[in-house]
Every structure is written in structure tokens, then in C-alpha cells.
Amino acid sequence: MNVLSGILIGLTILLGLHALPATAAITADASNSAQVASATSLTYSLTTTTASNRLIVVGVLTVGTTDRVTGVTYGGAALTRIDTVVPTSGNRIYLYYLLAPATGANDVVVSLSSSAQIISAAATFSDVHQSGQPTQQITCSNDAATSLSCTNTTTVDNSLHIGEFAGFDFVASAGAGTTQIAAISGGGLYKSTALVTPPGSNSVTITTGGTDKLAGVSAVFKPFAAAAAAAVKPPDIIQSE
């Protein structure tokens, strides 16, 4: 094999490689929150971006330990419950999500099986992968603590780690590496301040001004990745004598 053949083989290897998928950065859009003292439903508006690959996350707190939430909708479309958690005594926390929510101004509606105080916060995002979500989820609670962390181990670079957290007697604040994106009485929706990179263990943390009953549900959402480019057909190799 002469030098020309070696060069052609090298080009063949390079041209035959598949292009890696292009990953978009998840972008925060809008948020809102509302509450009602005692009712079987709560309705409030949220305006969603027209950007592609959208996600809405809704957190709910109901006073008392009973599981009363029968459903959450946005623009009439049902959200999926990720999980719910409650300390031994305290308030119950829920986290819901919906991929590809309707754009524009639409209502978030939280429905209960019986009357209770309802507190809810919602946030929307774009450039989120539209299947296989969430990639991780966890619940956490403590009956007597001044801080609480929900820790997930992410597997996809630049993932969003978000959760609903609240205290019972004190107002929860964002802890280290955490940002509150929608406030409710006692807590709200919190996320990791930065998208999680590189993949690995990551915590969303709240702190309070005193020992409290704390609870949270958090989940990880991976970013949208464009399909990989098709492989380029390598050229035929002509061996020189």
C-alpha cells in the first residue's frame, strides 16, 4: 500500500463516522402560582412560549396528610403525576408534568376529591426532550430538620433538576446550588441553579429558619437532542500496485 492509499483509508474512516446529536440547552420560560383557602379546585393562568419542545411542571401542596388530588390539567390536557410525599405530620406535596403543552395563555386546574387548602406553582420550559421523561425522580421528607435535599443522579448532560418543596411552620428558602423559580406559601418550585453538567449526583435543597416538617418531590428532565446526521458513504478504496 502506497502513501496515497493510506490517505484514502484515513479519509474513509473520518467520512464514515456518524455526527453526534446536537443537544439544545433547556430554557426557562414562564412561571406563576396561586392558592385558595378551602376548595375542591384551584384555577390560575400561565402563558406558555411558542418555542419548540416544551415542558410544563406543576407543583401542588395540600394542607393535611390525605391524598386528595385527583388530577391536574393545563389547557384541558391532563398532566402526569410524578410522585407525592408527606412527612408523618404536615402538608402533602405533589409534582406533575406535561410534555408539549399548549402555547399561549391557558389555565392550570388542580382538582381535589374533598375540600382543603390548595397551593400550587407552575413553570414552563423549552428545548426539552419529548419522550422518556423524567429520567430520574425521588421523594424526600424529614419530620424535624432545618434543611432538606432531594438528590438524583443524572445520566444525560445538561439536564434540568426541578422539584416542589415546602415546610410546615416556616417558609422554605433556596439552599446551596438551588434557585426558587415559583413561590408558594411555605415553599414552591425549586431547581438546580445551573443545568447539571457533567452528569452525576445533584441535589435540590431548601432551608428554613427553624426545625420544621419538610417534604419534597424532585425529577430530572433531559434536553432535546436533534437526530444525528446520516453517515456519509465512504469512497471506494483503490489499491495501487
Secondary structure, 3 states (H helix, E strand, C coil): CCHHHHHHHHHHHHHHCCCCCCECCCEEEEEEEEEEEEEEEEEEEEEECCCCCCEEEEEEEECCCCCCEEEEEECCEECEEEEEECCCCCCEEEEEEEECCCCEEEEEEEEEEEEEEEEEEEEEEECECCCCCCCEEEEEEEEEEEEEEEEEECCCCCEEEEEEEECCCCCCEECCCEEEEEEECCEEEEEECCCECCCCEEEEEEEEEEEEEEEEEEEEECECECCCCCCCCCCCCCCCC
